[in-house]
Amino acid sequence: MNGQAEKLCNAIDRLLMNEPRKTVVAEPEVRELLHLARLRRQAGRAMAALGSKCGDEAWRRRLETSRQIR
């Protein structure tokens, strides 16, 4: 693995392991990839939180419906 790829790999690993910190990257392409990775991480977390909230509401409605049927 070349040095540039290794820097990117390490930075993404830290990002995924919830240890984000500033990484000094001079290469614009690598900087852009890290920016996109951060955005995807934020979007994924927001979607997971929304899904969890909606899932809780769906289960609550399901339980209420099943109680009414009995």
Backbone as XML, in Angstrom:
<?xml version="1.0"?>
<chain id="A" units="angstrom">
  <residue number="1" name="MET">
    <atom name="N" x="0.859" y="-1.167" z="0.000"/>
    <atom name="CA" x="0.000" y="0.000" z="0.000"/>
    <atom name="C" x="0.904" y="1.230" z="0.000"/>
  </residue>
  <residue number="2" name="ASN">
    <atom name="N" x="0.586" y="2.192" z="-0.860"/>
    <atom name="CA" x="1.416" y="3.396" z="-0.878"/>
    <atom name="C" x="1.068" y="4.292" z="0.316"/>
  </residue>
  <residue number="3" name="GLY">
    <atom name="N" x="1.883" y="5.301" z="0.545"/>
    <atom name="CA" x="1.713" y="6.162" z="1.711"/>
    <atom name="C" x="0.380" y="6.885" z="1.732"/>
  </residue>
  <residue number="4" name="GLN">
    <atom name="N" x="-0.079" y="7.347" z="0.591"/>
    <atom name="CA" x="-1.337" y="8.074" z="0.495"/>
    <atom name="C" x="-2.518" y="7.157" z="0.848"/>
  </residue>
  <residue number="5" name="ALA">
    <atom name="N" x="-2.506" y="5.968" z="0.321"/>
    <atom name="CA" x="-3.578" y="5.015" z="0.607"/>
    <atom name="C" x="-3.566" y="4.617" z="2.079"/>
  </residue>
  <residue number="6" name="GLU">
    <atom name="N" x="-2.384" y="4.470" z="2.645"/>
    <atom name="CA" x="-2.289" y="4.106" z="4.055"/>
    <atom name="C" x="-2.829" y="5.209" z="4.953"/>
  </residue>
  <residue number="7" name="LYS">
    <atom name="N" x="-2.530" y="6.475" z="4.632"/>
    <atom name="CA" x="-3.069" y="7.595" z="5.404"/>
    <atom name="C" x="-4.592" y="7.594" z="5.359"/>
  </residue>
  <residue number="8" name="LEU">
    <atom name="N" x="-5.138" y="7.387" z="4.170"/>
    <atom name="CA" x="-6.587" y="7.372" z="4.006"/>
    <atom name="C" x="-7.199" y="6.206" z="4.776"/>
  </residue>
  <residue number="9" name="CYS">
    <atom name="N" x="-6.583" y="5.053" z="4.678"/>
    <atom name="CA" x="-7.076" y="3.866" z="5.377"/>
    <atom name="C" x="-7.091" y="4.099" z="6.887"/>
  </residue>
  <residue number="10" name="ASN">
    <atom name="N" x="-6.025" y="4.637" z="7.425"/>
    <atom name="CA" x="-5.947" y="4.899" z="8.865"/>
    <atom name="C" x="-6.965" y="5.945" z="9.302"/>
  </residue>
  <residue number="11" name="ALA">
    <atom name="N" x="-7.125" y="6.987" z="8.499"/>
    <atom name="CA" x="-8.087" y="8.042" z="8.842"/>
    <atom name="C" x="-9.511" y="7.495" z="8.832"/>
  </residue>
  <residue number="12" name="ILE">
    <atom name="N" x="-9.849" y="6.684" z="7.854"/>
    <atom name="CA" x="-11.194" y="6.096" z="7.792"/>
    <atom name="C" x="-11.408" y="5.118" z="8.942"/>
  </residue>
  <residue number="13" name="ASP">
    <atom name="N" x="-10.394" y="4.349" z="9.286"/>
    <atom name="CA" x="-10.499" y="3.448" z="10.441"/>
    <atom name="C" x="-10.810" y="4.231" z="11.711"/>
  </residue>
  <residue number="14" name="ARG">
    <atom name="N" x="-10.109" y="5.335" z="11.927"/>
    <atom name="CA" x="-10.359" y="6.152" z="13.122"/>
    <atom name="C" x="-11.768" y="6.727" z="13.088"/>
  </residue>
  <residue number="15" name="LEU">
    <atom name="N" x="-12.196" y="7.137" z="11.909"/>
    <atom name="CA" x="-13.538" y="7.696" z="11.753"/>
    <atom name="C" x="-14.597" y="6.654" z="12.094"/>
  </residue>
  <residue number="16" name="LEU">
    <atom name="N" x="-14.418" y="5.445" z="11.599"/>
    <atom name="CA" x="-15.387" y="4.377" z="11.843"/>
    <atom name="C" x="-15.353" y="3.875" z="13.285"/>
  </residue>
  <residue number="17" name="MET">
    <atom name="N" x="-14.209" y="3.968" z="13.912"/>
    <atom name="CA" x="-14.083" y="3.506" z="15.294"/>
    <atom name="C" x="-14.477" y="4.599" z="16.284"/>
  </residue>
  <residue number="18" name="ASN">
    <atom name="N" x="-15.124" y="5.655" z="15.761"/>
    <atom name="CA" x="-15.605" y="6.750" z="16.592"/>
    <atom name="C" x="-14.463" y="7.474" z="17.285"/>
  </residue>
  <residue number="19" name="GLU">
    <atom name="N" x="-13.344" y="7.581" z="16.613"/>
    <atom name="CA" x="-12.191" y="8.307" z="17.134"/>
    <atom name="C" x="-11.763" y="9.379" z="16.136"/>
  </residue>
  <residue number="20" name="PRO">
    <atom name="N" x="-12.719" y="10.168" z="15.634"/>
    <atom name="CA" x="-12.311" y="11.155" z="14.641"/>
    <atom name="C" x="-11.394" y="12.210" z="15.251"/>
  </residue>
  <residue number="21" name="ARG">
    <atom name="N" x="-10.396" y="12.549" z="14.534"/>
    <atom name="CA" x="-9.518" y="13.645" z="14.934"/>
    <atom name="C" x="-8.959" y="14.244" z="13.664"/>
  </residue>
  <residue number="22" name="LYS">
    <atom name="N" x="-8.455" y="15.417" z="13.803"/>
    <atom name="CA" x="-7.934" y="16.103" z="12.631"/>
    <atom name="C" x="-6.760" y="15.319" z="12.055"/>
  </residue>
  <residue number="23" name="THR">
    <atom name="N" x="-6.832" y="15.065" z="10.781"/>
    <atom name="CA" x="-5.766" y="14.382" z="10.076"/>
    <atom name="C" x="-5.203" y="15.358" z="9.058"/>
  </residue>
  <residue number="24" name="VAL">
    <atom name="N" x="-3.928" y="15.581" z="9.130"/>
    <atom name="CA" x="-3.293" y="16.502" z="8.199"/>
    <atom name="C" x="-3.082" y="15.769" z="6.883"/>
  </residue>
  <residue number="25" name="VAL">
    <atom name="N" x="-3.815" y="16.211" z="5.876"/>
    <atom name="CA" x="-3.731" y="15.589" z="4.561"/>
    <atom name="C" x="-3.528" y="16.703" z="3.548"/>
  </residue>
  <residue number="26" name="ALA">
    <atom name="N" x="-2.463" y="16.617" z="2.799"/>
    <atom name="CA" x="-2.161" y="17.653" z="1.819"/>
    <atom name="C" x="-2.859" y="17.390" z="0.485"/>
  </residue>
  <residue number="27" name="GLU">
    <atom name="N" x="-3.092" y="16.135" z="0.172"/>
    <atom name="CA" x="-3.648" y="15.787" z="-1.124"/>
    <atom name="C" x="-5.137" y="16.118" z="-1.180"/>
  </residue>
  <residue number="28" name="PRO">
    <atom name="N" x="-5.562" y="16.934" z="-2.145"/>
    <atom name="CA" x="-6.982" y="17.325" z="-2.239"/>
    <atom name="C" x="-7.923" y="16.135" z="-2.415"/>
  </residue>
  <residue number="29" name="GLU">
    <atom name="N" x="-7.506" y="15.119" z="-3.162"/>
    <atom name="CA" x="-8.379" y="13.966" z="-3.392"/>
    <atom name="C" x="-8.641" y="13.211" z="-2.094"/>
  </residue>
  <residue number="30" name="VAL">
    <atom name="N" x="-7.607" y="13.042" z="-1.299"/>
    <atom name="CA" x="-7.749" y="12.327" z="-0.027"/>
    <atom name="C" x="-8.585" y="13.160" z="0.937"/>
  </residue>
  <residue number="31" name="ARG">
    <atom name="N" x="-8.350" y="14.471" z="0.945"/>
    <atom name="CA" x="-9.133" y="15.366" z="1.792"/>
    <atom name="C" x="-10.625" y="15.269" z="1.444"/>
  </residue>
  <residue number="32" name="GLU">
    <atom name="N" x="-10.928" y="15.249" z="0.157"/>
    <atom name="CA" x="-12.313" y="15.142" z="-0.294"/>
    <atom name="C" x="-12.929" y="13.799" z="0.102"/>
  </residue>
  <residue number="33" name="LEU">
    <atom name="N" x="-12.165" y="12.729" z="-0.033"/>
    <atom name="CA" x="-12.661" y="11.414" z="0.374"/>
    <atom name="C" x="-12.972" y="11.371" z="1.875"/>
  </residue>
  <residue number="34" name="LEU">
    <atom name="N" x="-12.105" y="11.969" z="2.681"/>
    <atom name="CA" x="-12.356" y="12.012" z="4.126"/>
    <atom name="C" x="-13.597" y="12.857" z="4.434"/>
  </residue>
  <residue number="35" name="HIS">
    <atom name="N" x="-13.760" y="13.945" z="3.708"/>
    <atom name="CA" x="-14.937" y="14.781" z="3.904"/>
    <atom name="C" x="-16.205" y="13.996" z="3.583"/>
  </residue>
  <residue number="36" name="LEU">
    <atom name="N" x="-16.190" y="13.273" z="2.473"/>
    <atom name="CA" x="-17.344" y="12.454" z="2.103"/>
    <atom name="C" x="-17.600" y="11.352" z="3.124"/>
  </residue>
  <residue number="37" name="ALA">
    <atom name="N" x="-16.536" y="10.755" z="3.638"/>
    <atom name="CA" x="-16.698" y="9.705" z="4.650"/>
    <atom name="C" x="-17.361" y="10.273" z="5.900"/>
  </residue>
  <residue number="38" name="ARG">
    <atom name="N" x="-16.958" y="11.476" z="6.305"/>
    <atom name="CA" x="-17.572" y="12.107" z="7.480"/>
    <atom name="C" x="-19.051" y="12.399" z="7.235"/>
  </residue>
  <residue number="39" name="LEU">
    <atom name="N" x="-19.359" y="12.922" z="6.055"/>
    <atom name="CA" x="-20.754" y="13.216" z="5.724"/>
    <atom name="C" x="-21.600" y="11.946" z="5.721"/>
  </residue>
  <residue number="40" name="ARG">
    <atom name="N" x="-21.072" y="10.879" z="5.147"/>
    <atom name="CA" x="-21.810" y="9.610" z="5.122"/>
    <atom name="C" x="-22.016" y="9.064" z="6.524"/>
  </residue>
  <residue number="41" name="ARG">
    <atom name="N" x="-21.019" y="9.227" z="7.366"/>
    <atom name="CA" x="-21.136" y="8.773" z="8.754"/>
    <atom name="C" x="-22.243" y="9.545" z="9.467"/>
  </residue>
  <residue number="42" name="GLN">
    <atom name="N" x="-22.259" y="10.865" z="9.296"/>
    <atom name="CA" x="-23.297" y="11.687" z="9.921"/>
    <atom name="C" x="-24.679" y="11.309" z="9.392"/>
  </residue>
  <residue number="43" name="ALA">
    <atom name="N" x="-24.786" y="11.140" z="8.093"/>
    <atom name="CA" x="-26.075" y="10.780" z="7.490"/>
    <atom name="C" x="-26.537" y="9.411" z="7.980"/>
  </residue>
  <residue number="44" name="GLY">
    <atom name="N" x="-25.619" y="8.470" z="8.060"/>
    <atom name="CA" x="-25.956" y="7.132" z="8.544"/>
    <atom name="C" x="-26.453" y="7.151" z="9.976"/>
  </residue>
  <residue number="45" name="ARG">
    <atom name="N" x="-25.793" y="7.932" z="10.809"/>
    <atom name="CA" x="-26.234" y="8.030" z="12.201"/>
    <atom name="C" x="-27.601" y="8.683" z="12.306"/>
  </residue>
  <residue number="46" name="ALA">
    <atom name="N" x="-27.836" y="9.721" z="11.498"/>
    <atom name="CA" x="-29.134" y="10.390" z="11.523"/>
    <atom name="C" x="-30.233" y="9.446" z="11.052"/>
  </residue>
  <residue number="47" name="MET">
    <atom name="N" x="-29.963" y="8.682" z="10.015"/>
    <atom name="CA" x="-30.953" y="7.732" z="9.510"/>
    <atom name="C" x="-31.222" y="6.629" z="10.528"/>
  </residue>
  <residue number="48" name="ALA">
    <atom name="N" x="-30.181" y="6.168" z="11.194"/>
    <atom name="CA" x="-30.361" y="5.128" z="12.210"/>
    <atom name="C" x="-31.203" y="5.647" z="13.369"/>
  </residue>
  <residue number="49" name="ALA">
    <atom name="N" x="-30.965" y="6.877" z="13.776"/>
    <atom name="CA" x="-31.742" y="7.457" z="14.871"/>
    <atom name="C" x="-33.202" y="7.615" z="14.465"/>
  </residue>
  <residue number="50" name="LEU">
    <atom name="N" x="-33.432" y="8.059" z="13.249"/>
    <atom name="CA" x="-34.797" y="8.222" z="12.753"/>
    <atom name="C" x="-35.485" y="6.863" z="12.625"/>
  </residue>
  <residue number="51" name="GLY">
    <atom name="N" x="-34.764" y="5.882" z="12.113"/>
    <atom name="CA" x="-35.325" y="4.535" z="11.984"/>
    <atom name="C" x="-35.686" y="3.951" z="13.327"/>
  </residue>
  <residue number="52" name="SER">
    <atom name="N" x="-34.847" y="4.183" z="14.303"/>
    <atom name="CA" x="-35.118" y="3.685" z="15.649"/>
    <atom name="C" x="-36.372" y="4.344" z="16.211"/>
  </residue>
  <residue number="53" name="LYS">
    <atom name="N" x="-36.480" y="5.644" z="16.025"/>
    <atom name="CA" x="-37.642" y="6.374" z="16.520"/>
    <atom name="C" x="-38.918" y="5.886" z="15.828"/>
  </residue>
  <residue number="54" name="CYS">
    <atom name="N" x="-38.866" y="5.753" z="14.512"/>
    <atom name="CA" x="-40.040" y="5.282" z="13.765"/>
    <atom name="C" x="-40.372" y="3.840" z="14.120"/>
  </residue>
  <residue number="55" name="GLY">
    <atom name="N" x="-39.356" y="3.038" z="14.320"/>
    <atom name="CA" x="-39.573" y="1.642" z="14.693"/>
    <atom name="C" x="-40.258" y="1.523" z="16.038"/>
  </residue>
  <residue number="56" name="ASP">
    <atom name="N" x="-39.857" y="2.358" z="16.985"/>
    <atom name="CA" x="-40.496" y="2.353" z="18.301"/>
    <atom name="C" x="-41.969" y="2.717" z="18.178"/>
  </residue>
  <residue number="57" name="GLU">
    <atom name="N" x="-42.265" y="3.722" z="17.364"/>
    <atom name="CA" x="-43.659" y="4.148" z="17.171"/>
    <atom name="C" x="-44.475" y="3.044" z="16.505"/>
  </residue>
  <residue number="58" name="ALA">
    <atom name="N" x="-43.893" y="2.375" z="15.526"/>
    <atom name="CA" x="-44.596" y="1.292" z="14.835"/>
    <atom name="C" x="-44.914" y="0.153" z="15.801"/>
  </residue>
  <residue number="59" name="TRP">
    <atom name="N" x="-43.959" y="-0.204" z="16.649"/>
    <atom name="CA" x="-44.211" y="-1.269" z="17.621"/>
    <atom name="C" x="-45.281" y="-0.854" z="18.621"/>
  </residue>
  <residue number="60" name="ARG">
    <atom name="N" x="-45.269" y="0.403" z="19.039"/>
    <atom name="CA" x="-46.268" y="0.881" z="19.990"/>
    <atom name="C" x="-47.673" y="0.778" z="19.383"/>
  </residue>
  <residue number="61" name="ARG">
    <atom name="N" x="-47.790" y="1.201" z="18.104"/>
    <atom name="CA" x="-49.084" y="1.097" z="17.427"/>
    <atom name="C" x="-49.520" y="-0.357" z="17.288"/>
  </residue>
  <residue number="62" name="ARG">
    <atom name="N" x="-48.581" y="-1.222" z="16.963"/>
    <atom name="CA" x="-48.881" y="-2.656" z="16.800"/>
    <atom name="C" x="-49.399" y="-3.241" z="18.100"/>
  </residue>
  <residue number="63" name="LEU">
    <atom name="N" x="-48.745" y="-2.894" z="19.210"/>
    <atom name="CA" x="-49.185" y="-3.390" z="20.522"/>
    <atom name="C" x="-50.573" y="-2.864" z="20.876"/>
  </residue>
  <residue number="64" name="GLU">
    <atom name="N" x="-50.825" y="-1.587" z="20.594"/>
    <atom name="CA" x="-52.137" y="-1.026" z="20.869"/>
    <atom name="C" x="-53.222" y="-1.738" z="20.046"/>
  </residue>
  <residue number="65" name="THR">
    <atom name="N" x="-52.908" y="-1.993" z="18.791"/>
    <atom name="CA" x="-53.858" y="-2.682" z="17.910"/>
    <atom name="C" x="-54.133" y="-4.095" z="18.423"/>
  </residue>
  <residue number="66" name="SER">
    <atom name="N" x="-53.104" y="-4.801" z="18.824"/>
    <atom name="CA" x="-53.305" y="-6.172" z="19.300"/>
    <atom name="C" x="-54.090" y="-6.196" z="20.598"/>
  </residue>
  <residue number="67" name="ARG">
    <atom name="N" x="-53.943" y="-5.190" z="21.444"/>
    <atom name="CA" x="-54.716" y="-5.116" z="22.684"/>
    <atom name="C" x="-56.177" y="-4.846" z="22.390"/>
  </residue>
  <residue number="68" name="GLN">
    <atom name="N" x="-56.449" y="-4.020" z="21.382"/>
    <atom name="CA" x="-57.834" y="-3.688" z="21.022"/>
    <atom name="C" x="-58.552" y="-4.901" z="20.455"/>
  </residue>
  <residue number="69" name="ILE">
    <atom name="N" x="-57.846" y="-5.746" z="19.756"/>
    <atom name="CA" x="-58.440" y="-6.937" z="19.125"/>
    <atom name="C" x="-58.864" y="-7.931" z="20.196"/>
  </residue>
  <residue number="70" name="ARG">
    <atom name="N" x="-58.110" y="-8.042" z="21.246"/>
    <atom name="CA" x="-58.409" y="-9.006" z="22.310"/>
    <atom name="C" x="-59.613" y="-8.547" z="23.015"/>
  </residue>
</chain>
